[in-house]
Amino acid sequence: MAHWDVPLTTEESEFNQVFAKYGGIYITGTNTKQLIETCLEIGVSVITSLNQQTHRDIPVIFNVIKDTTISAKSTLINGKFFIGVNIGAILGIFSLFYRMLSHPEILPHYGNVKAEQYDEKIYDAKTGDLRTIMDYSEEPIFPRCDIRRALAETLFFSFLRMTILHEYAHISKGHLAFKEKYFMFKNAETVKLVNPNDENIILQGFEIDADAFAIYGLFSHLTHLLENKGKLGELTICYTNNQNAIFLTCFAISCSFRIFGNFDWDIDNLSEKKNPPAHVRLYAALVFINNYIKEKSMVPENEVREIFFHANNEAEIAFSKISLQIPSFEHDTKALDPGTMEHYGNIYHKFLEIESLLKKTEPY
């Protein structure tokens, strides 16, 4: 962890140089030390565990970027992989979940809501920048009820884990190397193999593929927590049963898509974007979650959609309670709109066309 009174290590210096245009490595101060330390431990643990599971020692340098925008990045530089989570994402999302659980009408069935009294609204919870979120309060906002505070932190760490898993997928599944070879440094030979006009839909496919990897990893971690509930104490205090644990995980995922995604794109121009809109990602997430839960028999299959859209609806309510700017979208209908499902099918089929080429760009 980079600290103001300690020289940077070799890896920290490399990270600092790679992300220099975004502010470089975040130098941890006293106030943020514990949270950043925990985030770095989780990041290193996730990456190490994934390397062990896949029997590949992919060298990934992970750290925090001094950038207040709510974002994360993975990149390939001179054969080395880097994953950076912006300080804006860490402090901003941590603050958002604290704000949510400080409101007595958000997830009211958890803990003692009578202890909560937060009713301030920020201008836009989907601002995408830490400074806009943090400027609204002179005093830190946090849930007064210990259970609700623990839940806010559980949701944040689910969000963080999913973000790291998503960025790792871009590395391990060859997305970064493929993009470099076929789109950044294309030539006559690569153009014969991959049509440059397909770039946007392929890049959308990479995001969906990374979402699938992240969701599977997040639910695998959830399964581990549930299987070791008696040993883990506070980590599972809010997971009273499988349905509840799935609901809270879906809530974190839905919040993630609201923060990083865009619900306002028309079906007609989906292929003009490099990232899939949130309603397409929501539909894909429902497919991935349903497949995982069916495989593990966590709850009856007919309950999955109900739990998923209940969590999605609660996320919409949560954002409406803390934000003056409410995005206009119909989550259930748009995620299940025929145009959304058709576009998801187009992404899937295009992905199948390049699968053999993509396999060759995977590291090791």
N, C-alpha and C positions, 0 to 999 in steps of 0.2 A: 504494500500500500504506500503510495507516494505521500510523504508528509513534509511540511514546510521546512523542518529543521534537519531532514535526513537526505543525503545525496541520492539521486535516482539510480536504480540498478540498471544493468545493461538492457534487460527486457523493457523496463519502464522508459528508458531513453528511446528505444526503438519505437515503442507505442507513441510516445510524445511526438516523435518526428513524423510518423505515419499520419497522425490525426492533427498535425500542426495547424492546418487551415480551419479546423473547427475549435481551436483553442488549446489543443494538446491535452496532455494528461491532467486530470483533476488533482490538485494538491489539497489533501485533506486537512481541514482545520479541526479544532477541538470539538466544536458543536456537531460536526457530521461524522466524527471518527468511528463511533460504534456502528452506525447504520452502514457506512461505506465498507467497514471491515466485514460485516455480516454479508453484504452483497457480494464482495469479492470472494469470500469463502464459499458461498453458494455457487457462484460462477465457476470457480476452479473445480469444485466438487462435481458439478454437472458435466463439465467437459472431460474430466478424468474418468468418471463413471461411463460416459458414452464411448470413450476410447477403449475402455476395458471390455465393454459389451460387444463392440464390433471388432475386437482384436486388432485395432489399428492405432498406432501411436501418432496421431495427427498433431503436429506442434501448433498450438493455438495460444497466442498471447492475448490475455483478457484483462481489461481494466476499465476505468471510468474516464469519460471525456469531459473536458471543461467546456460544455456547451449547454446553454439553458433551454434549448428546444427539447421537446419531449419526443425522443427518437433513440434508435440504436442502429449500429452499423457493423457490417462484416466486410472485410476486404482482403484481397490477395495482392501482396507486394513482393516482388522478387522471390517468388516461391514460398513466402511465409504468410500464414493466415493470422488475422487480427479480428477480435470482436471487441467492440466498445459500446458501452451503454452510457448515454449522456447523463450528466448530473441533473439536468432538467427532468429526465424521465424518472430518476430515482426519487428526488425530493418532491417533484410535482405529483407523481402518482401516489407516493406515500401520503402526501398532504391531502389528495383527493379522497382516498379511502378513509382517512381520519375525519375529514369533513362529513363524508357520507354517514359514518357510524356515530357521529356526534349529533345527527339529526334524528329526533324521536320517531319520525314517520318513514325512515328508510330501514328496511329489514327489521321491522318492529318486534318480531317474534324471538329475537336474540338478545339475551341479557336484560338488564333493567333500563327500559327506555325512559322511565321517570327521572332518571339521573341526568338525562341529556336535555339541553335547552338551546342548542345552536339553531338559529333561524336566519343567519346572514346568507345572502346569495352573491356569488361572484358573477361577473358579466358573462363569461363564457367558459364553462368547464372543459370544452373541447378546444381551448385556445391553442394548444400545441407549444406553449412557452411557459416555463416555470415562473418567470417574473410577473406575468399577468395573474397567475394563481396566488402567488405569495404576497403581492402588494395589497391585498384586501384586508389583512388582519394585522393589527398591532401586536396582539398576543397570539401565541400558538394555539391552534384549535386541535383538541384531542378528545376522544370519548372519555367520559367520566367513569362509566361502568367498565370494570376490568375485563369482563367477557367480551364486550363490544370492542374494546381496544385490542384484545387478542384477535378478534375476528378481522378487524381492519388490517392488522399486520399479516394475518394468514392470507387475506386476499391480495395484499401487496406482494408477498413472496411468491404466490401462485402466478401473478402477473410477471414478476421478474424472471421466474423459472421458465415460463412460456416464451418470453422474449429471448432469453439466452438459447433455448432449444431451437427456436426459429432461426436465429442467426447461425447457429452451429450447422443446421441442416443445409444452409446455402453453401457451406464449406464441404461437409461430408458427402453431400449428394451431387457434387460437381457443378452446382449452379454458377459459382463465381468463375471457375475455369472455363466453363462452356461460354459464358457471356464474353469473357476476354477473347477466346479463340474465334467465336463465330460472329460477334457483333462489334467488338472494339477494334480487332485487328483482322478483319475479314479480307479475304483475297479471292481470286477466281476459283480456287479449289473449294474453299469453305462455302462460297455462294452456291455452288452446285449441290452441296449437301443440305444447306439450310437457307431457305428463301428469306432475304432480309425483310421482306414485307410481313413476315410472321413474327418479327421481333416482339411486338407488344403482347401478343397472345401467349407467346412462349414465356415472357417475363412474368405475366400474370400466373401462368402455370407454375413457375418457380415459387411464387408466393403461396399459392394453394398447397403445393407440395411441402413447403416449409411449415405451413400451418398444420398439415396432417402429421408431420413428424413431431411438432411441438405438442399437439393435443395428445398424441399417443404417449409421449414422454411424460406429460403432465398427469395423465390418468394412470400411468404405470406408477408414478410417485404416490399418487393418491391411494392406489391399491396397497402399496407398501405401508403407508401410514395407517390404513384401516386394519391391516393384518397385524400391526404392532401397536395397536391403540393403547393397550395396557401399559406399555413401556415408555410411551412418548409424551404423556401428560399434556402440557399446554398446547403442543403442536396439533392435537386432535380434539381439543376441548369443545369445538363447535361442530364436530362431525358426529352427531348423535346416532346416525344410522347411514346406510348406503345412499338412500334417496337424498338425505340432507347434504351429504358430502358431495354428491354429484351436482345438486342444485347450486351449492356455493362455488364449485369449480366452474360450472357453466356461467355463473354470474360474473366471475373474474374474466372469463373469456369474452363474454358479451361486452363488458366494460372496455376490454382491450380493443375490440373492433370499433367501438364508438370513439376511442381516443385516436387510434391510428388510421381508421377507415373513413370512407366517405359514402354517405347514404344518398347523396343528391344526384348521382349520375343517372342519365336516362338509359334505358335498355338499348336505344338506338346507337349510342356511341361507346358501348363497352369496349370495343376492340381498338379504340383510339388511345387507351390509357395503358401505362406500364404496370399499374397496380390494380388488382381487381377491387371493385367497390365492396363496401361492407356487407351488403345483402347477399352478394355471391359468396363471400367468405363465410357468412352465417349459414347459408345452405350447405356449403361444403363441410363446415364444422359439425352440423347436425348429422351428416352422413358418417363422418369419421367417429364421432362420439357413439352413435348408434352401433357401428361395427365393433368398437372396442367393448362396449357394455354387453353386447350380444355374445362376443367371444368369451368374456369373463363371467357371464351370468350374474352381474352385479344387482340388477333389478329386472322385473319382467319387461320384455321388449316393448310392450304397448305403453309403458310409462315414460319412455325416453323422450318422445317428442313433447309430451305435456310438461315434464320437468324442464326441458331445454327452453321452451317458449315462456314458461313461468319465470325462469331466471332472466330471460331477455326482457320481459315486461318489467320486472323489478329493477333492472339496470336502467331502463328508460325512465321509470319513476324516480330513481336515485338522481339521475342527471337533471331532471326537471326540478327537483327540490333544492339543488345547490347552485343552479345556473339560471341566469335571466334569459339566455339564448337557448331556445329549445329547437333542435333540428326537426324538420317536418318529415317524418318517414313512418311508414306502416310496416313494422318489423315482420310480423307474421306473414302478411300477404306478399310483401316484396321478396322475402327469402324463399317463398314457395311459388312465386310468379312463374308462369311457363317460360317467359323470356329469360329469367334468371337461371332456371334449370337447363334451358337450351344452351345458354352461354357457358355454363359449367361443363356441359357435355362437349362443347366445341374445344374448350381448354383441355379437357381430358383426352380427347382424340388426337389433338395436336401434340400433346405430351407423349402419347404412345408412339407417334411417328418419329420422335427424336430420342426415344428412350435408349436405344442402342448406342447412339453417339454420346449421350449424356453419361452413360455408364463408363465410357472411356475417359471421361474428364474427372471422375472421382479420384481423390488422392489415395494412393497406394492400392 
